[in-house]
């Protein structure tokens, strides 16, 4: 609903669909190549994105999977946790938090998982035990989204040998790995739409920093991916967009480069604080005494 509201507020043609980003290089568009200053050249940046921003240029030529290319004098990368644009800004990579969240979804939940649906009543559930969690919420359309959250190796999804498209196999995994947990959760794994999606959880280094570029910046998870255990991911991204728009419009800012530098300093400081909180919350939620710890947390003790 929020996405539709935001898209409907834009002028027609603002969003160009079917434009899967492949690579970009510093410089003018191909149509404008003949007008470039002597000595300026375009670089194929797919092998080393950082080399793409080393020339004296005013913008970027962007290439898409559909074969099209376009020129932009300013690029704002909001392409998520697995951002293809982040490497053009910094070599700093997020680190693995030690936790994997296995995502499942149940449609028509009241019919397919009546016991869970009755427990939820349109709300949320967080269940803790043995350093493992089950987290879930019910959407307005009745769908239940849930996660089995647990400590694992970073490559668990590849090495586990589990068929994530087989409900029976997923239930067997749950019964083995979540031994001692109530059978009330079993119907989630039997009725979820497949495949399940394993999501290793990453976090930015708290001290990440880079030199600002004059015409490229990051926002949202592309800038500061973090565990979801503070519930601030979307809030942070929306605030990024607000602060970036405000600094672009500020009369005290004399260039895009200046604006980007000012925004990124503030954004990184803010993100570092929330990322630290998110990581610590995740450790609390996956502790041996997680239930008692979280009850105290919500009661303000």
N, C-alpha and C positions, 0 to 999 in steps of 0.2 A: 504494500500500500504506500509506504513512504517513497519507494523508488518511483512509483507511478506519479505521485504528487510532484516530485522533483522534476521528472521528465516532462510532465505536462506544463510546468511553469516556464519551460525553455521555448525559444523561438524555433519554428520548424527548420530542420537542417542543422541545428546546433550539434546534435549527436550523429555521427556517421557510423552506422552499423556495418558488420562484416569487415572490420578493419583490424585484423589480428596483427599486432606489432611483431616485426621480425628483427629489425636493426635500424640504426640511424648513424649518420655521420655529420660532422661539422661542415657547414657551408650552405650555399644557396641551393635552391631546387635545381633539378636537372634542366628544366626549361630556362633557368636563369644562368646556367653554367657559363655560357659565352660572355656574360657580363661580369664575371668574377675578376677581382684584381689579379694582376700577374703574380704567379707563384702560389696562388691559393688552389688547393686540390681537395677533392672529396676522398674520404677514406672508407674502405669497407671495414666496419668496426665489429663484425660478429665474433672474430677471434679474440680481440682485445678491446672491449668497450672503452676503457680508460684512455686509449690513444685517440679516441674520436673527438675529444674536447681540447686537443692541444693546439689547434690552429687558431689564427686570429679570425674570428667569424662573428656574425650577428645572429645566427640561428642554426637550425638543424634540418637536414633532409631525412625524412622518416619513410621506411619501407614496410609494406604490409603483405601478409600472406596471399592476398587476392591479386598481387602483382602491381598494385598501385603504389605511388609515392607522393609525398606532399611535403611542403616546406612550412616550418613554424619558427617564428622569431622567439617564442617562449614555449617551453615544454614543462608541464606540471605532471609529474609521475604519481598517479594514484592507482597503480596496478597491483596492489595487494602484497601479501606476504612473500610470494614468489616473484617479485617484481623483476621484469626484464630490463627496466630502465635504471634501477638502483646502481648497477655496476658502472654506469656512465658517470655517477656522482662520487662513489666511494668503493673501495675494495673491502671495507669492513663488513663482515658477515655475522648474522645472528648465531648464537650458540644454542645447542640442544639443552632443554631444561631438565631432561631426564624422564619426562612424562609423555605418554602417548594417550590420545583420546580417540576411542573407536566410535564413530558416529553412525547412528541408525535413525530411520524415520518410519513411522507407522501412520498410514493414511486410513481414514474411516475408523479412527481409534476406538470409538464407543462400541462399535460392532466387533472389531478384531481383537482388542485387548480390554475387555470390559472391566476387569478387576483394577488394572492400572488406571484406566480412565476415571473410574469411581474414586480412586485415591487422589488423583490430580485435581479433579473438579475445575479444570481450566487454568490451574495455577502451575506451580513449580515444585519439584521434589529434589532434595539433595540427600543421598544416602551414603554413609561412610562406614568403613570397616576394613581391618587388615591392610591398611595403607592403600586401599582401593575405594573408588567412588562410583556411584551411578548418579548422573545428573540429568534432569529432564524438565521439559516445559511443554505446555499445550498451546498451540496457536489458535487464532480466531476461527480458522476453518475446521477445527477439531483435530488436526494433525498433531501427533506427538513427535517431537525431536528429542533424542536422548544420546547420552555418551556414557560409555564405560571408560573410566579414566584411571590410569595405573602407571606405576614406574616400569620402564622398559629400556632396552637398548635402542639406540637411535635407528638402527636398521631393522627393528622388530617386524615391520610389515613385510619386508622382503625375506626374512629368514625364518619366520614362524611356520611357514608351510601351510597356513590356513587358507581355505577357499572362502573368500569373503562374499561370494555369491551363493553360498549354500547355507540356508537357514539352520539345517540340522547340524552342520559342522560348527556353525557359530554357537549354537546352544551347547554343544559338547565342550567347546572351548570355554564358554562361560562357566559351566558346571565344574570344570576342572580348575580353572584359574581363580574363580570366585567361590572356592569350596567353603561351605558353611553359610553361604548367603541364602536367603529365603527363596523358595520356588516361585514366589509371586512375580519375580522378574522374568521368569522363563518365557512367558508369552511375548515379551518384547523381541526376543531373538528369533522366535518362530514366525512372528508376523511382520517383521520389518521388511520394507522394500530392499531388495539387494541390487547392487553390492553394498555392503557396509564400507565405510570410508575410514581407514586408519589415518590419524593426523598426528604426527610427531610435533610436539609443541616447542617453539623456539622463542628466544628472547634477545633483544638487542643488548650489546655491551652498554653498561651504564655510562661509560665515559666516551662514547662514540663522538667523533668530531671530524670535520673535513673542511677544506677550503671551499667557500661558496663559488659557484659558477655564475656567470652573468645572465644566463638564459635557461637554466634547468634547475628544478628543485623537486622535492619529494613531499608527499603528505600521506597520512594514514599508515596502514601496515607497511607500505613501501619504505617509509621513513623510520618506523619504530614498532615493528612486530613484537608482540609480547604475549605471555600466557593470558587466557581469558578470565583469570580468577579474581580480577578486580571489577569486571564488568564495565570497563572504561574504553574499550576499543573503538566503538562507533562514536562515542562522545569525543574522544581525542581527535578522530579524523574530521568530525564536523567543526571542532574548534580550530584545527589546522586550517581548514578552508576559510573560516571566518577571519582568523588572524592574518592569513596571507592576503585576502582581499582588502583588509583594512590597511595593511602596510603598503600595498600597491597604490592605494588611493590617498595615502598620507601626504600632505603638502611638504612635510619635512624630509621626504625621501627624493633624492635627485636622480636616481637611475634604477633600472631593474636589478642591477648587480647589488646596489645598496639595499634595496628592498628585500631581496632574497637573503642576503647576509643577516639582516636584522631579524627576519622571520625565523631563520634556521637556528640562530642562537637561542631564541626564546623557546622554539619548538623542542629542541634537543633537551634543554633543561627541564621542561615540563614533562616530556616523555620519559626521561631517566627516572624521575621520582615515581611516576605511575608504574613503570616497568618493574622497579624494585618492589613496590607494594604487591604487584601481581604475582611476582615470583615467590615472595614470602607467603602470600595467601595460598598459593598452590602447595607449598611445603606444609602449611598447617592442615590443608584439606586432605593430604595424603600421609599424614602422620599416624603413628600407632594409636594415639588417643584423639583422633580427628574429631569424633563426635563431641566429646567434652570440650575440646578446644574451640570448635565452631559455635557451640552453644554459648560459651563464655564470650566469644567474639560478638555475637549478635545481641547479647544481653549487656554489652558494654563493660564487661568485667576486666 
